[in-house]
Structure formats: C-alpha cells, structure tokens
Amino acid sequence: AARTTRPIVWVLIIVVGLFVLGGIAVAGFIGFVAHRVHQAGVSLDRGRDGGFAIQTRGADGKNATVEFGTSAGKTPSWVPEYPGSHPTFAMRGTADGGAEGGNFTFITSDDASRVKSFYTDKCKDLGMKLNLESTTSEGGMIVAADDGGDRRSLTVIVGGHPGETTVNVTYGRK
C-alpha cells in the first residue's frame, strides 16, 4: 500500500517555509538599510553610560553629532547648572562652525520658586534678555536670549510637586 502525506503536514511545511522566507526578507531589508545609512555617512556609537551618539557628515563636508544619555549632560560653560543637580536625562548636539544645543532634566528637593529664581538671576548675570517669564503655583517657565555675538538661548521649565521639583533646561547657541 502506498503511503500518503496528510494535508496538515503540507500546510505546516508551507507555513514554516513562509516564516523562513519572511525572516530572510526582513534580514535583507535590515542589511540594505544599514548599508544605505553607512553610505550616507551616519554612524552610531555607544556611550559610557549606556547612552549613544549619532554622527553624520553632510554633503558640504560638515559634521554633526547628537548624543543621548546622562553623560551627554556635560553642558557648555555658559549654561548655568543648578547646585547639586545631576541629569536624569540629557541630550546634546554639536555641529561644525560652533553651533550647539541640548536639553537636560533633573530633579531636586528644593522648592520650585527657589530653582526658578536661581535661573532668572543667572540669565540676568549672563546679560540675557528675559523674553518670557511665567509663574504658576507649581513652578514656572523662563525663556531668555542673547542677541549678541553668540546668539545664545535658554529655556527653563520648572515643575514642583510635594517634596520634589522637576527641571527641564534647553539651551542653544548659533
């Protein structure tokens, strides 16, 4: 008597074959994208703190870098750092020609009004013009800019909660 293969076995073979072909297609697509990214001059590097950096070179030959992670919180000397603060998140970008910008967030046990007052005073000390200053019962916001040679800007958002204050600082220089 001739032995026949059951239809369910054929269905399983076809399904497994489709999964294998799909896996090969996905791997090929990922390889193609990685190759194109490399050709475009983009590179990814891993940071010391588990963060990462993306570097690229434009068609004009200029470089740009964006870093993510708590070590990216190393800010330029002109950016005021609140005493005792340690970033919980930070990102920083730089480009040839001196342009730079970044953002960092930290939490402190100090009162929101004290933190906001610190940044308001530091902006004035830096000769920056306060373009916006708002105060709420939970904190407030400061937007300051220096239209001088460095064209610096600083935005500080302060949000207070019982027992802690969250601060987000965004800076830039053209």
C-alpha positions in Angstrom: 0.0 0.0 0.0 1.3 3.5 -0.9 1.9 5.8 1.9 0.5 9.4 1.6 1.3 12.5 3.4 -1.6 14.1 5.3 -2.8 17.6 4.2 -2.0 19.1 7.6 1.7 18.2 7.2 1.7 20.0 3.8 0.0 23.1 5.4 2.6 23.1 8.2 5.5 22.8 5.7 4.1 25.8 3.7 3.6 27.9 6.8 7.1 27.2 8.1 8.5 28.0 4.7 6.7 31.3 4.6 8.1 32.2 8.0 11.6 31.3 6.8 11.2 33.4 3.6 9.8 36.3 5.7 12.8 36.1 8.1 15.2 36.2 5.1 13.3 39.2 3.7 13.4 41.1 7.0 17.2 40.4 7.4 17.8 41.5 3.8 15.9 44.7 4.4 17.7 45.5 7.6 21.1 44.9 5.9 20.0 47.1 3.0 19.0 50.0 5.4 22.2 49.6 7.4 24.3 49.7 4.2 22.5 52.9 3.0 22.9 54.6 6.4 26.6 53.8 6.3 26.9 55.1 2.7 25.2 58.3 3.8 28.0 58.9 6.4 25.9 58.2 9.5 27.5 56.3 12.4 26.2 55.1 15.7 28.4 54.9 18.8 27.7 53.5 22.2 28.3 55.9 25.2 30.0 55.0 28.5 26.7 55.4 30.5 24.6 53.2 28.2 23.6 56.1 26.0 24.5 56.5 22.4 25.7 59.1 19.8 24.7 59.6 16.2 27.3 61.2 13.9 26.9 62.3 10.4 28.7 64.2 7.6 26.7 66.3 5.3 27.2 66.7 1.6 29.0 70.0 2.4 31.6 68.1 4.5 30.4 69.5 7.8 29.9 67.1 10.8 27.1 67.0 13.2 26.7 64.9 16.4 23.8 64.1 18.6 24.4 62.4 22.0 21.8 60.8 24.3 22.3 59.6 27.9 23.2 61.1 31.2 26.8 61.8 30.2 25.5 64.0 27.4 24.6 66.4 30.2 28.1 67.9 30.0 26.9 71.4 29.2 28.9 74.4 27.8 30.4 76.6 30.4 27.9 79.4 29.8 24.9 77.2 30.7 24.1 77.6 34.4 23.9 74.3 36.4 21.8 74.2 39.5 23.9 73.4 42.6 23.9 69.6 43.3 21.9 68.7 40.2 22.6 65.5 38.3 20.8 65.0 35.0 18.3 62.1 34.8 18.1 62.5 31.0 20.3 64.6 28.7 20.9 65.1 25.0 23.4 67.3 23.2 24.0 68.2 19.6 27.0 70.0 18.0 27.9 70.9 14.5 30.9 72.3 12.7 31.0 76.0 12.9 30.3 76.1 16.7 26.5 75.6 16.7 25.4 73.6 19.7 22.3 72.8 21.6 21.0 70.5 24.1 18.5 69.5 26.8 18.7 68.0 30.2 16.3 67.2 33.0 17.0 66.9 36.7 15.0 66.5 40.0 15.8 68.4 43.2 14.2 68.6 46.6 14.5 72.4 46.6 11.3 74.5 46.2 10.3 75.3 42.6 10.4 79.1 43.3 14.0 78.8 44.5 15.1 77.0 41.4 13.2 79.4 39.1 14.8 82.4 40.9 18.3 80.8 40.5 17.9 80.5 36.7 16.3 84.0 36.4 19.3 85.5 38.3 21.8 83.5 36.2 20.2 84.7 32.9 20.4 88.3 34.0 24.1 87.7 35.1 24.8 86.4 31.6 23.4 89.5 30.0 20.5 87.6 28.5 17.1 89.3 27.9 14.2 87.6 29.6 11.7 87.2 26.7 9.2 85.3 28.7 8.8 84.7 32.4 5.7 82.9 33.8 5.0 81.7 37.3 2.4 79.2 38.4 1.6 77.7 41.8 3.6 74.6 40.8 6.6 76.3 39.2 7.0 78.4 36.0 9.0 79.0 32.9 11.8 81.3 31.7 12.8 82.0 28.1 15.9 84.1 27.7 18.1 85.0 24.7 21.3 86.8 24.0 21.1 88.5 20.6 24.8 89.4 20.8 27.6 87.7 19.0 27.0 84.2 20.4 23.2 84.3 19.9 22.6 82.1 22.9 19.1 81.0 24.1 18.0 79.3 27.3 14.6 77.9 28.2 13.9 76.6 31.7 10.7 74.8 32.7 10.2 74.2 36.5 7.5 72.0 37.8 7.1 71.5 41.6 5.4 68.6 43.3 5.2 67.9 47.0 8.8 67.0 48.1 10.5 67.4 44.7 10.9 69.8 41.8 11.5 68.6 38.2 13.5 71.0 36.0 14.0 70.9 32.2 16.7 73.1 30.7 17.0 73.6 26.9 19.9 75.6 25.5 21.3 76.6 22.2 24.0 78.7 20.5 24.2 79.6 16.8 
